[in-house]
């Protein structure tokens, strides 16, 4: 439940989570996706919604 609330309500903390080394080691995403998530809040929110599904 904690990750859901972070994803839904604390975008800065969710961004730090997604950009952490542990997340990158666990999930194989292209570097271009990380670049978008760093700069675009809407894309990060959409990614969070897909991540929670």
Secondary structure, DSSP 4 states (H G I P E B T S, - for coil): -HHHHHHHH-HHHHHHHHTSHHHHHHS---HHHHHHHHH-HHHHHHHHHHHH-
